[in-house]
């Protein structure tokens, strides 16, 4: 992950119509970009390749189907230029292994969601998140997705994840704090609206400076 800005701990979620334009502006400041279904449904899979010109792309499709369908979704993402995909861990080890198998063909990464950053993530996922993290690790996933909105959960999940990468969404608009998430054990924070709403460069540089001041910039 992250050839453009190897020390940045920010993954920019580009859930906006002008995603390519934003990516061009901030590519030198972030570790990677994350794209979601709404953007791809509007712009087509080609948008992944367009954004990948400015940095690595993680396709956040939250893949959640039987193995052969999930593998096809992952394949579409990687063939379009994605460097990583996000899959739901609750689908089980057979699907996770199949998506990992596809990723290996493309030398890509798989990140498994073990707990959503929204309030709904508390209802069912919190109670089994550690188990899901273990399943993801055993299946060969590169990392897990854990909520920056509940940093105590990151700390708990880090104990299970070991040296897996933890990427944490929910920073900014959802109320999560970047530095607190990193202190709790996240490797990278995912930030969307706080960056692309307004001046993207100013916003991301300000966040980078704050992270650096806290001694959390990874250098």
Secondary structure, DSSP 8 states (H G I E B T S, - for coil): --SSSTT--EEEE--STTHHHHHHHHTTT-SEEEEEHHHHHHH-THHHHHHHTTS-EEEEEEE-S-HHHHHHHHHHHHHTT-SEEEEEGGG-HHHHHHHHHHHHHTT-EEEEESS-SSGGGGTTTTTTHHHHHHHHHHHT-SEEE--TTSHHHHHHHHHHHTTSEEEEEEESTTSB-HHHHHHHT-SEEEE-HHHHSS-HHHHHHHHHHHHHHTT-S--
